[in-house]
Amino acid sequence: MEPFASSDKVQEVAQFLHMDKFIINDGESGDFNIIKDDSERRGGRPRPRMAMEDFNNWIDNCGLIDMRSSGRRFSWCNGQRGLARSWAKLDRGLVNASCLTRFPNMNNCYLSRSTSDHSPMFLQFQSDLFKYGHSPFRFQQMWIDHPDFHQFVGRIWTEEVGGFGLLKLAFKLKKLRGSLREWNKGIFGRTEAHIQGLENKIEELESDLQQNWNSGIEQDLVSKNMELASWRRREEIRLAQLAKIKWRAEGDQNSSFFHAILSFKRKKRVLDMRLQDGTYLGSPEEIYLSAVNYFSNFLQCESHDSLPDLSHIISAVISLEDNAILGAIPSINEVKNALDSIPSNSAPGPDGFGSGFFKSV
C-alpha cells in the first residue's frame, strides 16, 4: 500500500495532527504513516508537503524529539519490483526531553524485514560505561556571583610561581585551575542536589507552618526560598553554558528548555562510523581509541618536507610606517577594550578559561 494514496487520507492525518488536546507522557513509538521530509523516502510519488508540515508542527508543539536510530535507513518498503519499488521511514520513536534525560543513550534499532512490509523496531537502553579519561576543566560562569569567588581567586593568584611573561601566566592559570576544581567541589558540588534538598526542606517547613504557625519557622521558610532562588539561578547559568546558548530569557521554564537542548545534542552524538579504508567502528569506545591512535601516530611522525620559499611572489604592500603601527606593543587600554568586546559566554581556550573569567577579575 502506498502511503497517502488518497486526499481523504491526507485530511484524516492532518486533522489528527491538529488536535490541540493530544496528551503525551514520555513519547510515542510506532507507524505514523508519514515522513518529516523527502529525504526520508526513496522512490514512489512525492509526499504531500502540507501533511509533512503538519507532522513537523505537531512534533514541535508536543515538545518531542526524534529518537536516535540505527540499523536500516528506511523502515517500510512497498515490496514491488523495478521502478515501482519505494522505501520510506514511516516508523519512528518520538520522545520528550524528560525521557531523554532519564535515558540519554536510548536508541531505536530497525531490524530486518521478513513477512511484513515494515521493519520491526527494537528499543535499546544502552549505558555509556566507557570513560574517556578525566573531564576537561571548564570555568563556570555561575562561580562569579559567589561572594567568596574574588577573594579566593585573589589569594591563589598572589601566590608566587616560577617563570616569566606568558609562561608565568600559564603557571598561574594551571595552579588556579586545580584550586577552582577543589573549591567548586566543596562549595557548589552538584547544583541539582542542592535544589532538590532545598525543595524538600521548603515542603517540610510549609507543612509545619500549616499545622502550627511559628514566626521562627516562617522566617526560616523565607530564607530557604531565597536560597532556592539563588541556586536555581546558578543552575540556569550552568545549563545555558553547557548547552552553549548565547542568550538567556528570564523565567521559570528555562531549565526545561536547556535540558531539551542538551538532550538534542546527546542525540546527535556519533555512536559508530566507517573509515575510508572500510574499517567499521561500532562503539564510542572504538571511535575514541581509533582517534587517539591516529593523532598519536600523526604527531609522532617525523616530517621530511621542507617549506618552499615564497618570498619572491609576495609583494611588499605594507609601508614601513604601517608596519611600525602593526608591530607596536598594544597599550593597557587597547588590551582591555579588546577583552571587553568578547562575549563573556564565548568558547574557552585550551586551558578552560574563557573571556568571562578574565573580564570578572
KESE-425715 format. One record per residue (C-alpha): residue number from 1; residue in three letters; x, y, z. Coordinates in pm, whole numbers, plus 32768, in hexadecimal, padded with zeros to 4 digits. Each point is the difference from the previous one (the first is absolute). Layout:
! residues N
pos: NUM; code: ALA; x: X; y: Y; z: Z;
...
This chain:
! residues 361
pos: 1; code: MET; x: 8000; y: 8000; z: 8000;
pos: 2; code: GLU; x: 8089; y: 8153; z: 7FA0;
pos: 3; code: PRO; x: 7FF4; y: 80F8; z: 8124;
pos: 4; code: PHE; x: 7F09; y: 811E; z: 7FD0;
pos: 5; code: ALA; x: 7F68; y: 7F6A; z: 7EC7;
pos: 6; code: SER; x: 7ECB; y: 80DE; z: 8019;
pos: 7; code: SER; x: 7FB3; y: 8167; z: 8060;
pos: 8; code: ASP; x: 7F0C; y: 7F7E; z: 810A;
pos: 9; code: LYS; x: 8122; y: 7F55; z: 80AE;
pos: 10; code: VAL; x: 80C6; y: 8145; z: 7FFF;
pos: 11; code: GLN; x: 7EE0; y: 80BF; z: 809C;
pos: 12; code: GLU; x: 7FCA; y: 7EEF; z: 8102;
pos: 13; code: VAL; x: 816A; y: 8010; z: 8072;
pos: 14; code: ALA; x: 8003; y: 817C; z: 7FF8;
pos: 15; code: GLN; x: 7ECE; y: 800E; z: 80E2;
pos: 16; code: PHE; x: 80A5; y: 7F0D; z: 80F0;
pos: 17; code: LEU; x: 813A; y: 80D1; z: 800B;
pos: 18; code: HIS; x: 7F3E; y: 813E; z: 8047;
pos: 19; code: MET; x: 7F5D; y: 7F76; z: 813C;
pos: 20; code: ASP; x: 806F; y: 80F8; z: 8107;
pos: 21; code: LYS; x: 7F8E; y: 7F20; z: 8122;
pos: 22; code: PHE; x: 80E8; y: 7EE2; z: 7FA5;
pos: 23; code: ILE; x: 80A5; y: 7F95; z: 8146;
pos: 24; code: ILE; x: 8151; y: 7F58; z: 8001;
pos: 25; code: ASN; x: 80D4; y: 7F8C; z: 8128;
pos: 26; code: ASP; x: 815D; y: 7F99; z: 7F97;
pos: 27; code: GLY; x: 7FD9; y: 7FB5; z: 7E8F;
pos: 28; code: GLU; x: 7F60; y: 7F3C; z: 7EE9;
pos: 29; code: SER; x: 8092; y: 7EE9; z: 7F2E;
pos: 30; code: GLY; x: 7F6E; y: 7F49; z: 7ED6;
pos: 31; code: ASP; x: 7F83; y: 8026; z: 7E9B;
pos: 32; code: PHE; x: 7FA4; y: 816D; z: 7FC2;
pos: 33; code: ASN; x: 7FC5; y: 7FC0; z: 7E8B;
pos: 34; code: ILE; x: 80A4; y: 814D; z: 7FAF;
pos: 35; code: ILE; x: 815D; y: 808D; z: 7FD2;
pos: 36; code: LYS; x: 809E; y: 8145; z: 8077;
pos: 37; code: ASP; x: 809A; y: 805F; z: 7EB0;
pos: 38; code: ASP; x: 8055; y: 7F69; z: 7EAD;
pos: 39; code: SER; x: 8159; y: 7F91; z: 8076;
pos: 40; code: GLU; x: 7F4D; y: 7EEC; z: 80C2;
pos: 41; code: ARG; x: 7F86; y: 7F50; z: 7EC6;
pos: 42; code: ARG; x: 808B; y: 7F69; z: 7EC1;
pos: 43; code: GLY; x: 7F2E; y: 7FB9; z: 7ECE;
pos: 44; code: GLY; x: 7E8A; y: 8020; z: 7FE1;
pos: 45; code: ARG; x: 7F2E; y: 8138; z: 7FE0;
pos: 46; code: PRO; x: 805A; y: 813F; z: 80C0;
pos: 47; code: ARG; x: 7F4F; y: 801C; z: 814E;
pos: 48; code: PRO; x: 7F0A; y: 811F; z: 803D;
pos: 49; code: ARG; x: 80C8; y: 8127; z: 8082;
pos: 50; code: MET; x: 7EE2; y: 8081; z: 80D7;
pos: 51; code: ALA; x: 7FE3; y: 7EB2; z: 80B5;
pos: 52; code: MET; x: 8176; y: 7FFD; z: 804A;
pos: 53; code: GLU; x: 7FEF; y: 8165; z: 8086;
pos: 54; code: ASP; x: 7EDB; y: 7FA0; z: 80E0;
pos: 55; code: PHE; x: 80C5; y: 7ED7; z: 8084;
pos: 56; code: ASN; x: 8132; y: 80D7; z: 804E;
pos: 57; code: ASN; x: 7F26; y: 810A; z: 80A6;
pos: 58; code: TRP; x: 7F59; y: 7EF6; z: 80D7;
pos: 59; code: ILE; x: 8157; y: 7F7D; z: 806E;
pos: 60; code: ASP; x: 8070; y: 8161; z: 805F;
pos: 61; code: ASN; x: 7EBB; y: 8057; z: 80B2;
pos: 62; code: CYS; x: 8014; y: 7EC2; z: 80D3;
pos: 63; code: GLY; x: 816B; y: 8049; z: 8059;
pos: 64; code: LEU; x: 8079; y: 7EB7; z: 7F6B;
pos: 65; code: ILE; x: 8153; y: 7F9B; z: 7F75;
pos: 66; code: ASP; x: 803F; y: 7EFA; z: 7EF6;
pos: 67; code: MET; x: 80AD; y: 7EDC; z: 80AA;
pos: 68; code: ARG; x: 8159; y: 7F9F; z: 7F87;
pos: 69; code: SER; x: 7FEB; y: 7ECE; z: 7F1E;
pos: 70; code: SER; x: 80E7; y: 7EF4; z: 7F79;
pos: 71; code: GLY; x: 7FE7; y: 7EDE; z: 7F10;
pos: 72; code: ARG; x: 7F3A; y: 8030; z: 7EC0;
pos: 73; code: ARG; x: 7FD6; y: 815F; z: 7F78;
pos: 74; code: PHE; x: 7E95; y: 7FC7; z: 7F93;
pos: 75; code: SER; x: 7F02; y: 7F40; z: 80CD;
pos: 76; code: TRP; x: 7F00; y: 7FB5; z: 7EF0;
pos: 77; code: CYS; x: 8004; y: 7F72; z: 7EA0;
pos: 78; code: ASN; x: 7ED7; y: 7FCC; z: 7F18;
pos: 79; code: GLY; x: 8092; y: 7EB4; z: 7F86;
pos: 80; code: GLN; x: 7FCC; y: 804C; z: 7E90;
pos: 81; code: ARG; x: 80FE; y: 7FC3; z: 7EEE;
pos: 82; code: GLY; x: 80CA; y: 80DF; z: 7F1D;
pos: 83; code: LEU; x: 7FBE; y: 8173; z: 7FF6;
pos: 84; code: ALA; x: 7EBB; y: 7FCE; z: 80C1;
pos: 85; code: ARG; x: 80C0; y: 7F9F; z: 813B;
pos: 86; code: SER; x: 8011; y: 810F; z: 810C;
pos: 87; code: TRP; x: 8086; y: 8024; z: 8161;
pos: 88; code: ALA; x: 7FAB; y: 80F5; z: 8117;
pos: 89; code: LYS; x: 803B; y: 803E; z: 8172;
pos: 90; code: LEU; x: 7E9A; y: 7FDE; z: 807A;
pos: 91; code: ASP; x: 8052; y: 7F69; z: 8153;
pos: 92; code: ARG; x: 80B5; y: 80C7; z: 8108;
pos: 93; code: GLY; x: 801C; y: 804A; z: 8171;
pos: 94; code: LEU; x: 7FB1; y: 815B; z: 8086;
pos: 95; code: VAL; x: 805D; y: 8057; z: 8167;
pos: 96; code: ASN; x: 8005; y: 8139; z: 80D6;
pos: 97; code: ALA; x: 8128; y: 80A0; z: 80B1;
pos: 98; code: SER; x: 7FA5; y: 7F62; z: 814E;
pos: 99; code: CYS; x: 8016; y: 7EA3; z: 7F6C;
pos: 100; code: LEU; x: 814E; y: 8049; z: 7F58;
pos: 101; code: THR; x: 8087; y: 808B; z: 8146;
pos: 102; code: ARG; x: 7FB0; y: 7EB8; z: 80B2;
pos: 103; code: PHE; x: 8076; y: 7F29; z: 7EDD;
pos: 104; code: PRO; x: 8106; y: 80CF; z: 7F46;
pos: 105; code: ASN; x: 807E; y: 7ED6; z: 7F34;
pos: 106; code: MET; x: 7EAC; y: 7F84; z: 7F8F;
pos: 107; code: ASN; x: 8015; y: 7F7A; z: 7E9E;
pos: 108; code: ASN; x: 7EF7; y: 7F8C; z: 7F09;
pos: 109; code: CYS; x: 8089; y: 7EDB; z: 7F34;
pos: 110; code: TYR; x: 7F54; y: 7F95; z: 7EBC;
pos: 111; code: LEU; x: 801A; y: 7E86; z: 7FCE;
pos: 112; code: SER; x: 7FEB; y: 7F3F; z: 7EB8;
pos: 113; code: ARG; x: 7EAC; y: 7FD8; z: 7F5C;
pos: 114; code: SER; x: 7F74; y: 7EA4; z: 7FC4;
pos: 115; code: THR; x: 7E8B; y: 7FD1; z: 7FBE;
pos: 116; code: SER; x: 7F93; y: 8164; z: 8049;
pos: 117; code: ASP; x: 8040; y: 8131; z: 7F2A;
pos: 118; code: HIS; x: 806F; y: 80B5; z: 813E;
pos: 119; code: SER; x: 8148; y: 7FC8; z: 80B7;
pos: 120; code: PRO; x: 7FDA; y: 7F9C; z: 816E;
pos: 121; code: MET; x: 8077; y: 810C; z: 80F2;
pos: 122; code: PHE; x: 80D4; y: 7FA1; z: 812B;
pos: 123; code: LEU; x: 8038; y: 80FF; z: 8117;
pos: 124; code: GLN; x: 815B; y: 7FEE; z: 809B;
pos: 125; code: PHE; x: 804E; y: 80A3; z: 814E;
pos: 126; code: GLN; x: 8179; y: 8006; z: 7FE5;
pos: 127; code: SER; x: 80EB; y: 8072; z: 8112;
pos: 128; code: ASP; x: 8139; y: 80BC; z: 7FA0;
pos: 129; code: LEU; x: 80E8; y: 7F56; z: 80F7;
pos: 130; code: PHE; x: 813E; y: 805E; z: 7F4A;
pos: 131; code: LYS; x: 80C5; y: 8113; z: 80A9;
pos: 132; code: TYR; x: 80C4; y: 80EF; z: 7F25;
pos: 133; code: GLY; x: 80F1; y: 806F; z: 810F;
pos: 134; code: HIS; x: 7FDB; y: 812B; z: 80E5;
pos: 135; code: SER; x: 7F00; y: 8105; z: 7FA0;
pos: 136; code: PRO; x: 80AA; y: 813B; z: 7F7F;
pos: 137; code: PHE; x: 7FF5; y: 8134; z: 80DC;
pos: 138; code: ARG; x: 7F00; y: 8105; z: 7F9D;
pos: 139; code: PHE; x: 7FDC; y: 8149; z: 80B8;
pos: 140; code: GLN; x: 7E9A; y: 8022; z: 807A;
pos: 141; code: GLN; x: 7F59; y: 8153; z: 7FDD;
pos: 142; code: MET; x: 7F28; y: 7FB7; z: 8132;
pos: 143; code: TRP; x: 8137; y: 8012; z: 80DD;
pos: 144; code: ILE; x: 8022; y: 8176; z: 7FC6;
pos: 145; code: ASP; x: 7EC9; y: 8059; z: 80C8;
pos: 146; code: HIS; x: 8076; y: 7F48; z: 8138;
pos: 147; code: PRO; x: 8067; y: 80F9; z: 8112;
pos: 148; code: ASP; x: 814A; y: 7F4B; z: 8044;
pos: 149; code: PHE; x: 806A; y: 7FD9; z: 7E94;
pos: 150; code: HIS; x: 80D7; y: 8137; z: 7FD2;
pos: 151; code: GLN; x: 80A9; y: 7FDA; z: 8152;
pos: 152; code: PHE; x: 8052; y: 7E94; z: 7FB6;
pos: 153; code: VAL; x: 808C; y: 804A; z: 7EA5;
pos: 154; code: GLY; x: 80C9; y: 8127; z: 8087;
pos: 155; code: ARG; x: 80A1; y: 7F29; z: 810D;
pos: 156; code: ILE; x: 8069; y: 7EF1; z: 7F08;
pos: 157; code: TRP; x: 8072; y: 8100; z: 7EFF;
pos: 158; code: THR; x: 80ED; y: 80B2; z: 80EF;
pos: 159; code: GLU; x: 80B9; y: 7EBF; z: 8057;
pos: 160; code: GLU; x: 815A; y: 7FFC; z: 7F63;
pos: 161; code: VAL; x: 8044; y: 7F21; z: 7ED3;
pos: 162; code: GLY; x: 812C; y: 7FD6; z: 7F1C;
pos: 163; code: GLY; x: 8031; y: 807A; z: 7E9E;
pos: 164; code: PHE; x: 7FCF; y: 8154; z: 7F65;
pos: 165; code: GLY; x: 7F1A; y: 80A6; z: 7F05;
pos: 166; code: LEU; x: 7F02; y: 7F1C; z: 7F5A;
pos: 167; code: LEU; x: 80A6; y: 7ECF; z: 809B;
pos: 168; code: LYS; x: 7FBD; y: 808E; z: 815A;
pos: 169; code: LEU; x: 7E96; y: 8045; z: 7F9D;
pos: 170; code: ALA; x: 7FDA; y: 7E97; z: 7F8D;
pos: 171; code: PHE; x: 808C; y: 7F82; z: 814D;
pos: 172; code: LYS; x: 7F0F; y: 80DE; z: 80C4;
pos: 173; code: LEU; x: 7ED6; y: 7F89; z: 7F35;
pos: 174; code: LYS; x: 8068; y: 7E95; z: 802E;
pos: 175; code: LYS; x: 8016; y: 802D; z: 8179;
pos: 176; code: LEU; x: 7EB6; y: 80BB; z: 800A;
pos: 177; code: ARG; x: 7F5B; y: 7EF2; z: 7F2F;
pos: 178; code: GLY; x: 8049; y: 7EF2; z: 8102;
pos: 179; code: SER; x: 7F97; y: 80E2; z: 8120;
pos: 180; code: LEU; x: 7EB7; y: 8058; z: 7F59;
pos: 181; code: ARG; x: 7FB1; y: 7E90; z: 7FCF;
pos: 182; code: GLU; x: 801E; y: 7FC1; z: 8175;
pos: 183; code: TRP; x: 7F4B; y: 8143; z: 8058;
pos: 184; code: ASN; x: 7EDF; y: 7FA4; z: 7F1A;
pos: 185; code: LYS; x: 7FEB; y: 7EA4; z: 8095;
pos: 186; code: GLY; x: 7FE7; y: 8089; z: 8162;
pos: 187; code: ILE; x: 7F27; y: 8135; z: 7FC3;
pos: 188; code: PHE; x: 7F1E; y: 7FA5; z: 7EDC;
pos: 189; code: GLY; x: 800C; y: 7E88; z: 7FD4;
pos: 190; code: ARG; x: 7ED5; y: 7F8E; z: 7F34;
pos: 191; code: THR; x: 7F13; y: 8127; z: 7FD8;
pos: 192; code: GLU; x: 7ED6; y: 7F21; z: 7FB6;
pos: 193; code: ALA; x: 8038; y: 7F4D; z: 814D;
pos: 194; code: HIS; x: 7FFE; y: 814E; z: 80B8;
pos: 195; code: ILE; x: 7EBC; y: 8061; z: 7F51;
pos: 196; code: GLN; x: 7F58; y: 7EB4; z: 8051;
pos: 197; code: GLY; x: 8069; y: 8016; z: 816D;
pos: 198; code: LEU; x: 7F7D; y: 8163; z: 8023;
pos: 199; code: GLU; x: 7EB6; y: 7FA6; z: 7F59;
pos: 200; code: ASN; x: 7FD1; y: 7EE0; z: 80F5;
pos: 201; code: LYS; x: 8056; y: 80E2; z: 8127;
pos: 202; code: ILE; x: 7F0C; y: 810E; z: 7F8C;
pos: 203; code: GLU; x: 7EED; y: 7EFC; z: 7FE1;
pos: 204; code: GLU; x: 8042; y: 7F8F; z: 8166;
pos: 205; code: LEU; x: 7FFF; y: 8165; z: 8084;
pos: 206; code: GLU; x: 7EBA; y: 8051; z: 7F4E;
pos: 207; code: SER; x: 7F62; y: 7EC6; z: 8092;
pos: 208; code: ASP; x: 8076; y: 8061; z: 815E;
pos: 209; code: LEU; x: 7F83; y: 8163; z: 7FD1;
pos: 210; code: GLN; x: 7EA8; y: 7F86; z: 7F94;
pos: 211; code: GLN; x: 7FDE; y: 7F2A; z: 8138;
pos: 212; code: ASN; x: 808B; y: 80F9; z: 80FB;
pos: 213; code: TRP; x: 805A; y: 8163; z: 7F9D;
pos: 214; code: ASN; x: 814A; y: 8079; z: 808E;
pos: 215; code: SER; x: 80C1; y: 813C; z: 7FAA;
pos: 216; code: GLY; x: 814B; y: 7F43; z: 800B;
pos: 217; code: ILE; x: 7F85; y: 7EFE; z: 7F06;
pos: 218; code: GLU; x: 7F78; y: 8114; z: 7F20;
pos: 219; code: GLN; x: 814C; y: 80B8; z: 8004;
pos: 220; code: ASP; x: 80B7; y: 7EBC; z: 7FB1;
pos: 221; code: LEU; x: 7F0F; y: 7FC3; z: 7EDF;
pos: 222; code: VAL; x: 8044; y: 8159; z: 7F6D;
pos: 223; code: SER; x: 8176; y: 7FC7; z: 801F;
pos: 224; code: LYS; x: 7FEF; y: 7EAC; z: 7F56;
pos: 225; code: ASN; x: 7F2F; y: 808D; z: 7EE3;
pos: 226; code: MET; x: 8104; y: 810F; z: 7FC3;
pos: 227; code: GLU; x: 8115; y: 7EFC; z: 8008;
pos: 228; code: LEU; x: 7F3E; y: 7F25; z: 7F0C;
pos: 229; code: ALA; x: 7FD5; y: 8123; z: 7F0E;
pos: 230; code: SER; x: 8178; y: 803A; z: 800C;
pos: 231; code: TRP; x: 8050; y: 7E94; z: 7FB6;
pos: 232; code: ARG; x: 7F02; y: 7FF4; z: 7EE5;
pos: 233; code: ARG; x: 80A3; y: 8130; z: 7F65;
pos: 234; code: ARG; x: 8154; y: 7F57; z: 8016;
pos: 235; code: GLU; x: 7F74; y: 7EC2; z: 7F64;
pos: 236; code: GLU; x: 7F6A; y: 80CB; z: 7EE5;
pos: 237; code: ILE; x: 8151; y: 80A5; z: 7FBA;
pos: 238; code: ARG; x: 80AC; y: 7EAC; z: 800B;
pos: 239; code: LEU; x: 7F0B; y: 7F5D; z: 7F10;
pos: 240; code: ALA; x: 800A; y: 8127; z: 7F10;
pos: 241; code: GLN; x: 817C; y: 7FE9; z: 7FF5;
pos: 242; code: LEU; x: 7FF4; y: 7E87; z: 7FD6;
pos: 243; code: ALA; x: 7F02; y: 801B; z: 7EE7;
pos: 244; code: LYS; x: 80D2; y: 8114; z: 7F5D;
pos: 245; code: ILE; x: 7ED6; y: 80EE; z: 7FF6;
pos: 246; code: LYS; x: 8073; y: 8168; z: 7FD6;
pos: 247; code: TRP; x: 7EC4; y: 8095; z: 8090;
pos: 248; code: ARG; x: 7F28; y: 7FC1; z: 812F;
pos: 249; code: ALA; x: 7E9B; y: 8072; z: 8030;
pos: 250; code: GLU; x: 7F7D; y: 8036; z: 815D;
pos: 251; code: GLY; x: 7EF9; y: 7F08; z: 8077;
pos: 252; code: ASP; x: 7FC3; y: 7EB8; z: 80B5;
pos: 253; code: GLN; x: 7FF5; y: 7F2D; z: 7EC3;
pos: 254; code: ASN; x: 8166; y: 803A; z: 7F94;
pos: 255; code: SER; x: 8088; y: 7EC6; z: 80A7;
pos: 256; code: SER; x: 7F14; y: 7F25; z: 7F36;
pos: 257; code: PHE; x: 8069; y: 80B3; z: 7EC3;
pos: 258; code: PHE; x: 8173; y: 7FCF; z: 8046;
pos: 259; code: HIS; x: 7FC8; y: 7E90; z: 8056;
pos: 260; code: ALA; x: 7F51; y: 7FD7; z: 7EB1;
pos: 261; code: ILE; x: 8129; y: 809F; z: 7F4C;
pos: 262; code: LEU; x: 80F5; y: 7F1B; z: 80B5;
pos: 263; code: SER; x: 7F2B; y: 7ECF; z: 7FB2;
pos: 264; code: PHE; x: 7FFB; y: 805F; z: 7E91;
pos: 265; code: LYS; x: 817B; y: 8027; z: 7FFF;
pos: 266; code: ARG; x: 8029; y: 7EA8; z: 80A0;
pos: 267; code: LYS; x: 7F1E; y: 7F6D; z: 7EF3;
pos: 268; code: LYS; x: 80F2; y: 807A; z: 7EF5;
pos: 269; code: ARG; x: 812F; y: 7F53; z: 8099;
pos: 270; code: VAL; x: 80B6; y: 7F16; z: 7F15;
pos: 271; code: LEU; x: 7FDE; y: 7E98; z: 8076;
pos: 272; code: ASP; x: 80A0; y: 7F51; z: 7ED8;
pos: 273; code: MET; x: 80BA; y: 8055; z: 7EBF;
pos: 274; code: ARG; x: 80B2; y: 7F69; z: 7ED8;
pos: 275; code: LEU; x: 8160; y: 8073; z: 7FA5;
pos: 276; code: GLN; x: 807E; y: 803E; z: 7EA0;
pos: 277; code: ASP; x: 80B2; y: 7EAF; z: 7FF8;
pos: 278; code: GLY; x: 7EB7; y: 7F4F; z: 804E;
pos: 279; code: THR; x: 8046; y: 7FC0; z: 8170;
pos: 280; code: TYR; x: 7EBD; y: 8005; z: 80C9;
pos: 281; code: LEU; x: 8003; y: 8099; z: 815C;
pos: 282; code: GLY; x: 7ECA; y: 7F88; z: 80B7;
pos: 283; code: SER; x: 8012; y: 80B1; z: 8150;
pos: 284; code: PRO; x: 806D; y: 814C; z: 809C;
pos: 285; code: GLU; x: 8120; y: 7F45; z: 80A4;
pos: 286; code: GLU; x: 8086; y: 7F89; z: 7EAF;
pos: 287; code: ILE; x: 7FDA; y: 815E; z: 7F6E;
pos: 288; code: TYR; x: 80BA; y: 8099; z: 8126;
pos: 289; code: LEU; x: 811F; y: 7F07; z: 7FF3;
pos: 290; code: SER; x: 801D; y: 8024; z: 7E86;
pos: 291; code: ALA; x: 8011; y: 817C; z: 801D;
pos: 292; code: VAL; x: 810C; y: 7FEB; z: 810F;
pos: 293; code: ASN; x: 80CB; y: 7F0D; z: 7F2E;
pos: 294; code: TYR; x: 7FE0; y: 80D6; z: 7EC5;
pos: 295; code: PHE; x: 8071; y: 8146; z: 809F;
pos: 296; code: SER; x: 8112; y: 7F53; z: 80C9;
pos: 297; code: ASN; x: 8097; y: 7F79; z: 7EBF;
pos: 298; code: PHE; x: 7FCB; y: 8149; z: 7F4C;
pos: 299; code: LEU; x: 80A7; y: 80D5; z: 810B;
pos: 300; code: GLN; x: 8122; y: 7F10; z: 8038;
pos: 301; code: CYS; x: 8061; y: 7FD3; z: 7E94;
pos: 302; code: GLU; x: 812B; y: 80C4; z: 7F82;
pos: 303; code: SER; x: 7FC6; y: 80F2; z: 7EE4;
pos: 304; code: HIS; x: 8103; y: 7FFB; z: 7EEA;
pos: 305; code: ASP; x: 7F5B; y: 810C; z: 7F2C;
pos: 306; code: SER; x: 809C; y: 815A; z: 7FF2;
pos: 307; code: LEU; x: 7F28; y: 8133; z: 7FDB;
pos: 308; code: PRO; x: 8020; y: 80AC; z: 7EAD;
pos: 309; code: ASP; x: 808D; y: 815F; z: 7FE7;
pos: 310; code: LEU; x: 7EDF; y: 80E1; z: 7F97;
pos: 311; code: SER; x: 80A4; y: 814E; z: 8047;
pos: 312; code: HIS; x: 8033; y: 804E; z: 7E8E;
pos: 313; code: ILE; x: 7E88; y: 7FF6; z: 7FB7;
pos: 314; code: ILE; x: 7F94; y: 80D4; z: 812B;
pos: 315; code: SER; x: 7FE6; y: 8171; z: 7FB4;
pos: 316; code: ALA; x: 8068; y: 8102; z: 8104;
pos: 317; code: VAL; x: 7EB2; y: 80B3; z: 802A;
pos: 318; code: ILE; x: 8036; y: 806C; z: 816B;
pos: 319; code: SER; x: 80C4; y: 813F; z: 802F;
pos: 320; code: LEU; x: 8104; y: 802A; z: 8110;
pos: 321; code: GLU; x: 7F16; y: 80ED; z: 80BB;
pos: 322; code: ASP; x: 7EE0; y: 7F05; z: 7FF4;
pos: 323; code: ASN; x: 80E8; y: 7EEB; z: 806A;
pos: 324; code: ALA; x: 8071; y: 80CB; z: 812D;
pos: 325; code: ILE; x: 7E94; y: 8037; z: 8069;
pos: 326; code: LEU; x: 7FA2; y: 7E93; z: 7FD1;
pos: 327; code: GLY; x: 8134; y: 7F88; z: 80B9;
pos: 328; code: ALA; x: 7FDE; y: 80F0; z: 8125;
pos: 329; code: ILE; x: 7FBA; y: 7F72; z: 815B;
pos: 330; code: PRO; x: 7E8F; y: 8042; z: 8054;
pos: 331; code: SER; x: 7FAF; y: 80E0; z: 8125;
pos: 332; code: ILE; x: 7F46; y: 7F90; z: 8139;
pos: 333; code: ASN; x: 7EC2; y: 80AD; z: 7F8A;
pos: 334; code: GLU; x: 8012; y: 7F5A; z: 7EAB;
pos: 335; code: VAL; x: 8020; y: 7EAB; z: 80A2;
pos: 336; code: LYS; x: 7EDF; y: 804B; z: 80EB;
pos: 337; code: ASN; x: 7F22; y: 807E; z: 7EE5;
pos: 338; code: ALA; x: 804D; y: 7EC9; z: 7F34;
pos: 339; code: LEU; x: 7FAB; y: 7F21; z: 8128;
pos: 340; code: ASP; x: 7EBD; y: 80BB; z: 804A;
pos: 341; code: SER; x: 7F91; y: 7FD1; z: 7E96;
pos: 342; code: ILE; x: 8001; y: 7E83; z: 802A;
pos: 343; code: PRO; x: 7EB6; y: 7F6F; z: 8084;
pos: 344; code: SER; x: 801F; y: 7F70; z: 815E;
pos: 345; code: ASN; x: 7F66; y: 7EB7; z: 7F8E;
pos: 346; code: SER; x: 80F5; y: 7FCA; z: 7EE2;
pos: 347; code: ALA; x: 80AF; y: 7EB1; z: 7FD8;
pos: 348; code: PRO; x: 8123; y: 7FCF; z: 80F3;
pos: 349; code: GLY; x: 8167; y: 7FC7; z: 7F9B;
pos: 350; code: PRO; x: 80BD; y: 7EB6; z: 8026;
pos: 351; code: ASP; x: 803E; y: 8056; z: 816F;
pos: 352; code: GLY; x: 7E88; y: 800E; z: 8046;
pos: 353; code: PHE; x: 7FF6; y: 8176; z: 804E;
pos: 354; code: GLY; x: 7F20; y: 80D7; z: 7F26;
pos: 355; code: SER; x: 7FE1; y: 8177; z: 7FE3;
pos: 356; code: GLY; x: 7EFB; y: 7FFC; z: 8115;
pos: 357; code: PHE; x: 810E; y: 7FAD; z: 8100;
pos: 358; code: PHE; x: 80F6; y: 810C; z: 7F91;
pos: 359; code: LYS; x: 7EEE; y: 8108; z: 7FEF;
pos: 360; code: SER; x: 7F8B; y: 7FAA; z: 8160;
pos: 361; code: VAL; x: 8157; y: 802D; z: 809E;
